[in-house]
Amino acid sequence: MLSDRMKSADDYEMTMMIGRLFHKAMDTPCRQISGMIHRTGDFRAGRYNDATWFYLCPLVRLRGENVLLRPEGEYLSLYHQGGYDTLEQAYRKLMQEAERQGVELGEYVFEETIIGDWAVKSSEEYVTRVFARIENG
């Protein structure tokens, strides 16, 4: 279940998007705020802060507008330790690893917080998983 697409990555807009997403999902059982989705093409062009979406993973199958089914398949994945302001390093590393392995990544890069502010004292201890579907390989 996707939020509306964000126009910028400022804290106010992100907070508003998350709030609207939770409101939209009020009657839908979900795991948690699952993460963010970015367009792989934005990363290839060096645009790491372009518009993006938040997403929730519902516990029931949904259809319709603002629903994205993550495709089955193999994913190139990495875990990044550090604050959200350092995630650009992880995105660059993911793109470099795909190039090194000679694989083409799918349309989207997914980002999920594994360990966040609810579990640690410092943002330097956050752990985020960054992953994208491998289209060939």
C-alpha positions in Angstrom: 0.0 0.0 0.0 1.7 3.2 -1.2 1.6 6.8 0.0 1.1 9.5 -2.5 4.4 10.4 -4.3 6.5 12.9 -2.3 7.7 16.0 -4.1 10.6 16.5 -1.7 12.3 14.8 1.2 11.9 17.4 3.8 10.8 16.3 7.3 7.4 18.1 7.2 6.3 16.5 3.9 7.5 13.1 5.0 5.6 13.3 8.3 2.4 14.4 6.4 2.8 11.6 3.9 3.2 9.0 6.7 0.1 10.4 8.5 -2.0 10.2 5.4 -0.8 6.7 4.6 -1.8 5.5 8.1 -5.1 7.2 7.8 -5.8 5.5 4.4 -4.8 2.2 6.0 -6.9 2.7 9.1 -9.2 -0.3 8.4 -6.5 -2.5 6.9 -4.4 -4.8 9.1 -0.7 -4.0 8.3 2.7 -5.2 9.6 4.1 -1.8 10.2 5.5 1.2 8.3 7.6 -0.9 6.0 9.8 1.5 4.2 10.3 3.6 1.1 10.4 3.0 -2.6 12.6 4.9 -5.0 12.9 4.7 -8.8 16.1 2.9 -9.8 16.4 5.3 -12.8 16.7 8.3 -10.4 19.6 6.6 -8.7 21.3 5.8 -12.0 21.1 9.5 -12.8 22.6 10.4 -9.4 19.4 11.7 -8.0 19.2 10.2 -4.6 16.7 12.6 -3.0 14.1 12.6 -5.7 10.4 11.9 -5.1 9.6 8.6 -3.4 6.8 6.7 -1.7 6.3 5.2 1.7 4.7 1.8 1.9 3.0 -0.5 4.3 2.7 -4.2 3.9 -0.9 -5.2 4.5 -1.7 -8.6 6.0 -4.4 -9.1 3.4 -4.2 -9.0 -0.4 -5.3 -5.6 -1.8 -6.0 -4.4 -5.3 -6.5 -0.9 -6.8 -4.9 2.4 -6.9 -1.8 3.0 -4.8 -1.1 -0.7 -4.4 2.1 -2.2 -5.7 2.8 -6.0 -5.6 6.5 -6.5 -5.2 7.5 -8.9 -7.9 8.9 -12.4 -7.0 12.5 -13.1 -8.0 16.0 -12.6 -6.9 17.0 -9.4 -5.2 20.3 -7.7 -4.8 20.3 -6.6 -1.1 22.6 -4.9 1.3 22.3 -3.7 4.9 23.5 -0.2 5.9 24.4 0.9 9.4 24.0 4.6 10.0 21.5 7.4 10.0 19.0 8.1 7.2 21.1 11.0 6.1 23.9 8.5 5.2 21.7 6.2 3.0 23.0 7.7 -0.2 26.2 5.7 0.5 24.1 2.5 0.5 22.3 3.5 -2.7 25.6 4.1 -4.5 27.0 0.8 -3.2 23.9 -1.1 -4.5 24.3 0.5 -7.9 28.1 -0.3 -8.0 27.5 -3.9 -6.9 24.9 -4.4 -9.6 27.4 -3.0 -12.2 30.2 -5.2 -10.8 28.0 -8.3 -11.0 26.8 -7.3 -14.5 23.1 -7.4 -13.5 20.3 -5.1 -14.4 18.1 -3.9 -11.5 14.3 -3.6 -11.7 12.3 -0.4 -11.8 12.3 0.2 -8.0 14.7 0.2 -5.1 13.2 -0.7 -1.8 14.4 0.6 1.6 13.3 -0.9 4.9 14.3 0.1 8.4 15.4 -3.0 10.3 16.6 -1.2 13.5 15.4 2.3 14.0 15.0 5.0 16.7 12.7 2.8 18.7 15.5 0.3 19.4 18.8 2.3 19.7 20.1 5.4 21.3 21.8 6.9 18.3 21.0 7.2 14.6 24.5 5.9 13.9 23.2 2.5 15.1 20.2 2.3 12.7 20.2 -0.6 10.3 18.5 -0.3 6.9 18.0 -2.9 4.2 18.3 -1.6 0.6 17.3 -3.9 -2.2 16.2 -4.1 -5.8 15.0 -6.9 -8.0 17.5 -8.5 -10.4 16.1 -8.4 -13.9 18.8 -10.5 -15.6 21.5 -12.6 -14.2 
